[in-house]
Structure formats: structure tokens, C-alpha cells
Amino acid sequence: MAIRQIRTLGDDILRKECKPVKEISRRTKQLIEDMFETMYEANGVGLAAPQVGILKQIVVIDVEDGNQYVLINPEILEQEGSQTGPEGCLSVPGKHATVTRPAYVKVRALDENLEEYELEGEELLARAICHECAHLRGELYVDVMEGELMDNEEEEEEA
Ligand code: ZN
């Protein structure tokens, strides 16, 4: 495993559309392992492949609910309600802003074995799913934030 360099705001790669994954090679498995390691090292709760410079539709999420989610080619099927709160991003280090997201989402994705599954999330998990899926379309939370970027006062969760 290896820590990968996290691309930050201003890097063009964060603005590109990611391609769907068609097969899981050894390189892809390595990428997924590295993404988890990179995310944990940076104290994040989610990371998308373009954040480490790879334009593939791969997301990893760990909101400390006891699961390590791998979402490949994710597609949001349903969303309900709304939640407004602080959101950060490992690609915008040291900052956060207020972002409104759905309170609930249901997503369909492939796991690391290309098995299809559905995942439902509320609260932080719903926020993380929406945030990471947006990365795959080249979108960042700064595009949809309310007000200005604020400096983090202490360790805040970033995705
Ligand atoms: Zn992010």
C-alpha cells in the first residue's frame, strides 16, 4: 500500500469527468487500497479517484459506522429531504463551508469484485455519498456552498 498525493483545488484533474470502470485489474485493486490508506492518513471520511489523479469512477467512504464502502460506477437512485451543515474536502485542505445535501440517498454501485449492490445512507453517510459522487462528475462542494469558505478551527471531517 502507498499514500498517494491528494490533488487540491485549482488542479484541472478535479474538474474532469471520470470514466466508468469495466474490469478490476490488480492495478485497480491497488488503487482502492491506496485510496483507503490515503484517506485515513488525511483523516478523511471519503475519497474519490480523481482526488489522487485517476479519472475513474471509484469512491471509498468510511464514516466510522463499521464499514469500508467501495463504490464503483455509482448511480444515485433516490434522494429525500435535506440537511444543511458544514462540509469539507481533502482537496480543499483546512477549509469548510455550509452545504445543503439530501438527508437520505440510495445509491447503486459495484463493489471491488464488480458485484452490484445498493446502499442507503442518512446524515453523514448521505452527505459523503453525494460529495464523492459529485467528484466523479468534476464537481466540488465549493460550487454549491452557501456563503464563503471558512478556516477550520480544529480537526474537522473532510472528504
Ligand atoms: Zn472532496
py3Dmol code that shows the C-alpha trace and the ligand (Angstrom):
import py3Dmol

protein = """\
ATOM      1  CA  MET A   1       0.000   0.000   0.000  1.00  0.00           C
ATOM      2  CA  ALA A   2       1.051   3.549  -0.533  1.00  0.00           C
ATOM      3  CA  ILE A   3      -0.059   7.041   0.321  1.00  0.00           C
ATOM      4  CA  ARG A   4      -0.919   8.935  -2.839  1.00  0.00           C
ATOM      5  CA  GLN A   5      -0.679  12.653  -3.396  1.00  0.00           C
ATOM      6  CA  ILE A   6      -4.025  14.412  -2.973  1.00  0.00           C
ATOM      7  CA  ARG A   7      -4.801  16.913  -5.716  1.00  0.00           C
ATOM      8  CA  THR A   8      -6.096  20.256  -4.492  1.00  0.00           C
ATOM      9  CA  LEU A   9      -8.452  22.983  -5.678  1.00  0.00           C
ATOM     10  CA  GLY A  10      -7.109  24.572  -8.857  1.00  0.00           C
ATOM     11  CA  ASP A  11      -5.824  21.266 -10.276  1.00  0.00           C
ATOM     12  CA  ASP A  12      -7.631  20.713 -13.601  1.00  0.00           C
ATOM     13  CA  ILE A  13      -7.966  16.982 -12.989  1.00  0.00           C
ATOM     14  CA  LEU A  14     -10.567  17.665 -10.287  1.00  0.00           C
ATOM     15  CA  ARG A  15     -12.805  19.243 -12.950  1.00  0.00           C
ATOM     16  CA  LYS A  16     -12.824  16.327 -15.381  1.00  0.00           C
ATOM     17  CA  GLU A  17     -15.487  13.631 -15.813  1.00  0.00           C
ATOM     18  CA  CYS A  18     -14.416  10.171 -14.692  1.00  0.00           C
ATOM     19  CA  LYS A  19     -14.767   7.074 -16.831  1.00  0.00           C
ATOM     20  CA  PRO A  20     -16.727   4.001 -15.746  1.00  0.00           C
ATOM     21  CA  VAL A  21     -14.702   1.001 -14.574  1.00  0.00           C
ATOM     22  CA  LYS A  22     -15.143  -2.080 -16.794  1.00  0.00           C
ATOM     23  CA  GLU A  23     -12.786  -4.543 -15.144  1.00  0.00           C
ATOM     24  CA  ILE A  24     -10.892  -4.848 -11.903  1.00  0.00           C
ATOM     25  CA  SER A  25      -7.220  -5.294 -12.594  1.00  0.00           C
ATOM     26  CA  ARG A  26      -4.518  -5.726  -9.983  1.00  0.00           C
ATOM     27  CA  ARG A  27      -3.727  -2.063 -10.517  1.00  0.00           C
ATOM     28  CA  THR A  28      -7.320  -1.117  -9.717  1.00  0.00           C
ATOM     29  CA  LYS A  29      -7.273  -3.207  -6.517  1.00  0.00           C
ATOM     30  CA  GLN A  30      -4.036  -1.499  -5.543  1.00  0.00           C
ATOM     31  CA  LEU A  31      -5.602   1.884  -6.268  1.00  0.00           C
ATOM     32  CA  ILE A  32      -8.545   1.112  -3.967  1.00  0.00           C
ATOM     33  CA  GLU A  33      -6.200   0.010  -1.145  1.00  0.00           C
ATOM     34  CA  ASP A  34      -4.116   3.133  -1.625  1.00  0.00           C
ATOM     35  CA  MET A  35      -7.222   5.323  -1.613  1.00  0.00           C
ATOM     36  CA  PHE A  36      -8.260   3.964   1.796  1.00  0.00           C
ATOM     37  CA  GLU A  37      -4.758   4.422   3.173  1.00  0.00           C
ATOM     38  CA  THR A  38      -4.510   7.955   1.782  1.00  0.00           C
ATOM     39  CA  MET A  39      -7.945   8.852   3.168  1.00  0.00           C
ATOM     40  CA  TYR A  40      -7.164   7.523   6.660  1.00  0.00           C
ATOM     41  CA  GLU A  41      -3.791   9.228   6.737  1.00  0.00           C
ATOM     42  CA  ALA A  42      -5.503  12.538   5.937  1.00  0.00           C
ATOM     43  CA  ASN A  43      -8.309  11.945   8.490  1.00  0.00           C
ATOM     44  CA  GLY A  44     -10.933  11.943   5.736  1.00  0.00           C
ATOM     45  CA  VAL A  45     -14.286  10.172   5.612  1.00  0.00           C
ATOM     46  CA  GLY A  46     -14.330   9.777   1.836  1.00  0.00           C
ATOM     47  CA  LEU A  47     -12.073   9.969  -1.186  1.00  0.00           C
ATOM     48  CA  ALA A  48     -12.741   9.832  -4.926  1.00  0.00           C
ATOM     49  CA  ALA A  49     -10.223   8.570  -7.502  1.00  0.00           C
ATOM     50  CA  PRO A  50      -9.799  11.943  -9.261  1.00  0.00           C
ATOM     51  CA  GLN A  51      -8.524  13.347  -5.951  1.00  0.00           C
ATOM     52  CA  VAL A  52      -5.477  11.134  -6.409  1.00  0.00           C
ATOM     53  CA  GLY A  53      -5.254  11.925 -10.119  1.00  0.00           C
ATOM     54  CA  ILE A  54      -7.112   8.902 -11.535  1.00  0.00           C
ATOM     55  CA  LEU A  55     -10.127   9.639 -13.756  1.00  0.00           C
ATOM     56  CA  LYS A  56     -12.083   6.501 -12.893  1.00  0.00           C
ATOM     57  CA  GLN A  57     -15.481   6.224 -11.215  1.00  0.00           C
ATOM     58  CA  ILE A  58     -14.209   4.878  -7.892  1.00  0.00           C
ATOM     59  CA  VAL A  59     -15.090   6.182  -4.428  1.00  0.00           C
ATOM     60  CA  VAL A  60     -14.115   4.992  -0.957  1.00  0.00           C
ATOM     61  CA  ILE A  61     -16.038   6.021   2.156  1.00  0.00           C
ATOM     62  CA  ASP A  62     -15.600   5.341   5.864  1.00  0.00           C
ATOM     63  CA  VAL A  63     -17.846   7.393   8.140  1.00  0.00           C
ATOM     64  CA  GLU A  64     -16.896   5.215  11.118  1.00  0.00           C
ATOM     65  CA  ASP A  65     -20.085   3.148  11.013  1.00  0.00           C
ATOM     66  CA  GLY A  66     -18.030  -0.046  10.943  1.00  0.00           C
ATOM     67  CA  ASN A  67     -17.993  -0.330   7.138  1.00  0.00           C
ATOM     68  CA  GLN A  68     -15.490   0.423   4.426  1.00  0.00           C
ATOM     69  CA  TYR A  69     -17.585   1.261   1.399  1.00  0.00           C
ATOM     70  CA  VAL A  70     -16.199   0.936  -2.122  1.00  0.00           C
ATOM     71  CA  LEU A  71     -18.484   2.454  -4.736  1.00  0.00           C
ATOM     72  CA  ILE A  72     -17.570   1.795  -8.355  1.00  0.00           C
ATOM     73  CA  ASN A  73     -19.644   3.427 -11.128  1.00  0.00           C
ATOM     74  CA  PRO A  74     -22.109   4.735  -8.512  1.00  0.00           C
ATOM     75  CA  GLU A  75     -25.528   5.995  -9.524  1.00  0.00           C
ATOM     76  CA  ILE A  76     -27.830   7.817  -7.108  1.00  0.00           C
ATOM     77  CA  LEU A  77     -31.269   6.224  -7.392  1.00  0.00           C
ATOM     78  CA  GLU A  78     -33.254   8.152  -4.797  1.00  0.00           C
ATOM     79  CA  GLN A  79     -32.831  11.133  -2.548  1.00  0.00           C
ATOM     80  CA  GLU A  80     -35.125  12.648   0.050  1.00  0.00           C
ATOM     81  CA  GLY A  81     -35.217  15.547   2.452  1.00  0.00           C
ATOM     82  CA  SER A  82     -32.370  17.915   3.135  1.00  0.00           C
ATOM     83  CA  GLN A  83     -29.641  18.603   5.668  1.00  0.00           C
ATOM     84  CA  THR A  84     -27.636  21.806   5.939  1.00  0.00           C
ATOM     85  CA  GLY A  85     -24.294  21.760   7.676  1.00  0.00           C
ATOM     86  CA  PRO A  86     -20.529  22.127   7.459  1.00  0.00           C
ATOM     87  CA  GLU A  87     -18.690  20.190   4.775  1.00  0.00           C
ATOM     88  CA  GLY A  88     -15.014  19.862   3.978  1.00  0.00           C
ATOM     89  CA  CYS A  89     -12.920  18.199   1.302  1.00  0.00           C
ATOM     90  CA  LEU A  90      -9.408  16.742   1.350  1.00  0.00           C
ATOM     91  CA  SER A  91      -8.840  18.674  -1.894  1.00  0.00           C
ATOM     92  CA  VAL A  92      -9.631  21.957  -0.125  1.00  0.00           C
ATOM     93  CA  PRO A  93      -7.429  21.449   2.947  1.00  0.00           C
ATOM     94  CA  GLY A  94      -8.037  23.407   6.126  1.00  0.00           C
ATOM     95  CA  LYS A  95     -11.371  24.835   4.955  1.00  0.00           C
ATOM     96  CA  HIS A  96     -15.058  24.130   5.268  1.00  0.00           C
ATOM     97  CA  ALA A  97     -18.340  25.731   4.233  1.00  0.00           C
ATOM     98  CA  THR A  98     -22.061  25.278   4.663  1.00  0.00           C
ATOM     99  CA  VAL A  99     -23.591  22.896   2.134  1.00  0.00           C
ATOM    100  CA  THR A 100     -27.141  21.574   1.823  1.00  0.00           C
ATOM    101  CA  ARG A 101     -27.409  17.908   0.824  1.00  0.00           C
ATOM    102  CA  PRO A 102     -30.230  15.353   0.817  1.00  0.00           C
ATOM    103  CA  ALA A 103     -30.999  13.825   4.224  1.00  0.00           C
ATOM    104  CA  TYR A 104     -31.278  10.389   2.636  1.00  0.00           C
ATOM    105  CA  VAL A 105     -29.868   8.827  -0.511  1.00  0.00           C
ATOM    106  CA  LYS A 106     -29.979   5.411  -2.085  1.00  0.00           C
ATOM    107  CA  VAL A 107     -27.138   4.586  -4.446  1.00  0.00           C
ATOM    108  CA  ARG A 108     -26.446   1.624  -6.718  1.00  0.00           C
ATOM    109  CA  ALA A 109     -22.801   0.731  -7.268  1.00  0.00           C
ATOM    110  CA  LEU A 110     -20.391  -2.100  -7.906  1.00  0.00           C
ATOM    111  CA  ASP A 111     -18.113  -3.330  -5.141  1.00  0.00           C
ATOM    112  CA  GLU A 112     -14.423  -4.182  -5.541  1.00  0.00           C
ATOM    113  CA  ASN A 113     -15.437  -7.534  -7.109  1.00  0.00           C
ATOM    114  CA  LEU A 114     -17.763  -5.787  -9.584  1.00  0.00           C
ATOM    115  CA  GLU A 115     -20.792  -7.174  -7.744  1.00  0.00           C
ATOM    116  CA  GLU A 116     -23.726  -4.795  -7.888  1.00  0.00           C
ATOM    117  CA  TYR A 117     -25.241  -3.621  -4.600  1.00  0.00           C
ATOM    118  CA  GLU A 118     -27.403  -0.863  -3.237  1.00  0.00           C
ATOM    119  CA  LEU A 119     -26.512   1.330  -0.289  1.00  0.00           C
ATOM    120  CA  GLU A 120     -28.793   3.612   1.691  1.00  0.00           C
ATOM    121  CA  GLY A 121     -27.352   6.461   3.718  1.00  0.00           C
ATOM    122  CA  GLU A 122     -28.572   9.166   6.064  1.00  0.00           C
ATOM    123  CA  GLU A 123     -26.834  12.063   7.784  1.00  0.00           C
ATOM    124  CA  LEU A 124     -23.038  11.962   7.285  1.00  0.00           C
ATOM    125  CA  LEU A 125     -23.155   8.904   5.012  1.00  0.00           C
ATOM    126  CA  ALA A 126     -25.716  10.584   2.708  1.00  0.00           C
ATOM    127  CA  ARG A 127     -23.543  13.709   2.659  1.00  0.00           C
ATOM    128  CA  ALA A 128     -20.405  11.704   1.882  1.00  0.00           C
ATOM    129  CA  ILE A 129     -22.088   9.727  -0.927  1.00  0.00           C
ATOM    130  CA  CYS A 130     -23.319  12.950  -2.586  1.00  0.00           C
ATOM    131  CA  HIS A 131     -19.974  14.706  -2.113  1.00  0.00           C
ATOM    132  CA  GLU A 132     -17.944  11.819  -3.571  1.00  0.00           C
ATOM    133  CA  CYS A 133     -20.318  11.163  -6.494  1.00  0.00           C
ATOM    134  CA  ALA A 134     -20.016  14.865  -7.375  1.00  0.00           C
ATOM    135  CA  HIS A 135     -16.207  14.466  -7.588  1.00  0.00           C
ATOM    136  CA  LEU A 136     -16.725  11.844 -10.314  1.00  0.00           C
ATOM    137  CA  ARG A 137     -18.557  14.483 -12.386  1.00  0.00           C
ATOM    138  CA  GLY A 138     -15.823  17.052 -11.816  1.00  0.00           C
ATOM    139  CA  GLU A 139     -17.908  18.962  -9.266  1.00  0.00           C
ATOM    140  CA  LEU A 140     -16.686  20.271  -5.902  1.00  0.00           C
ATOM    141  CA  TYR A 141     -18.605  21.454  -2.867  1.00  0.00           C
ATOM    142  CA  VAL A 142     -17.309  24.966  -3.425  1.00  0.00           C
ATOM    143  CA  ASP A 143     -19.661  25.054  -6.450  1.00  0.00           C
ATOM    144  CA  VAL A 144     -22.737  24.578  -4.256  1.00  0.00           C
ATOM    145  CA  MET A 145     -21.687  26.049  -0.899  1.00  0.00           C
ATOM    146  CA  GLU A 146     -23.704  28.731   0.854  1.00  0.00           C
ATOM    147  CA  GLY A 147     -21.600  31.738   1.772  1.00  0.00           C
ATOM    148  CA  GLU A 148     -17.808  31.724   1.888  1.00  0.00           C
ATOM    149  CA  LEU A 149     -15.100  29.193   2.642  1.00  0.00           C
ATOM    150  CA  MET A 150     -14.157  29.269   6.311  1.00  0.00           C
ATOM    151  CA  ASP A 151     -10.937  28.218   8.025  1.00  0.00           C
ATOM    152  CA  ASN A 152     -11.125  25.077  10.134  1.00  0.00           C
ATOM    153  CA  GLU A 153     -10.611  25.739  13.811  1.00  0.00           C
ATOM    154  CA  GLU A 154      -9.677  22.188  14.666  1.00  0.00           C
ATOM    155  CA  GLU A 155      -9.641  18.787  13.022  1.00  0.00           C
ATOM    156  CA  GLU A 156     -12.834  18.589  11.000  1.00  0.00           C
ATOM    157  CA  GLU A 157     -14.006  15.762   8.838  1.00  0.00           C
ATOM    158  CA  GLU A 158     -13.023  16.153   5.235  1.00  0.00           C
ATOM    159  CA  ALA A 159     -13.992  14.172   2.197  1.00  0.00           C
TER     160      ALA A 159
END
"""
ligand_1 = """\
1
ZN
Zn -13.989 16.035 -1.636
"""
view = py3Dmol.view(width=600, height=400)
view.addModel(protein, "pdb")
view.setStyle({"model": 0}, {"cartoon": {"style": "trace"}})
view.addModel(ligand_1, "xyz")
view.setStyle({"model": 1}, {"stick": {}})
view.zoomTo()
view.show()
